[in-house]
Amino acid sequence: MKRALYKDLINWKNSKKRKPLLLQGARQVGKTYLINELYNNIKNKR
């Protein structure tokens, strides 16, 4: 499953001037899923 914000998170991760990430939103919209996918992507690329 892909989320619309996934590409934005990848761009944030690759940015040289990134700031700390705060992910806010309503309950049960996939915030944790999105962060877990980003982590798994980073972990698998190592």
SVG drawing of the C-alpha trace seen along z (x, -y; Angstrom):
<svg xmlns="http://www.w3.org/2000/svg" viewBox="-9 -23 33 28">
<polyline fill="none" stroke="black" stroke-width="0.4" points="0.0,0.0 1.4,-3.4 0.6,-6.6 0.4,-10.0 3.0,-11.4 5.6,-8.7 7.4,-10.6 7.4,-13.7 9.1,-11.7 11.7,-10.4 12.4,-13.9 12.6,-15.0 15.1,-12.2 17.3,-13.0 17.3,-16.8 20.6,-18.3 18.8,-20.9 16.1,-18.8 14.5,-19.6 13.1,-17.2 10.0,-15.4 6.7,-15.9 3.9,-13.8 0.5,-14.9 -3.0,-13.9 -6.3,-12.3 -6.5,-8.8 -6.2,-5.8 -5.1,-7.5 -1.7,-5.6 0.9,-7.7 2.6,-4.8 2.4,-2.7 4.0,-5.5 6.9,-5.8 7.4,-2.0 7.5,-1.9 10.1,-4.7 12.2,-2.9 12.0,0.4 13.0,-1.3 16.1,-2.8 17.0,0.4 16.8,2.5 19.0,0.1 21.9,0.6"/>
</svg>
